[in-house]
Amino acid sequence: MSPKQPNMNDLMKQAQKMQEQLMEAQAAAAEQVVEGQAGGGVVKVAVTGGMEFQSVHIDPDAVDPDDVSMLEDLVLAAIHDAVAKVNELSQQAMGGLDLGGLGGLLG
């Protein structure tokens, strides 16, 4: 018995459905706000899932005029933490997609 050939109309419908799911997941992730932190929370950076940076908060105790480079490092670390959280958010959004329709084609 030969395997059933996939119907092109069905494949196109599945591809369109997946594209819609992807766009919805991306839009939902873009609206979420995550917060990156450094120095135990003395520096915080808020950013949306769409990579729009919204705010930076620096605790006054983190400001030492004699050690500006430490504050710069904390801000940079908070930005890196925020970007990592946005990437994680994007991966979670992609993980929720129904890719079952392509499983038969790819496997």
ABEGO torsion letter per residue (X at the ends): XBBBBBBAAAAAAAAAAAAAAAAAAAAAAAABBBBBBBGGGABBBBBBAAGBBABBBBBAAABBAABAAAAAAAAAAAAAAAAAAAAAAAAAAAAABBAAAAAAAAX
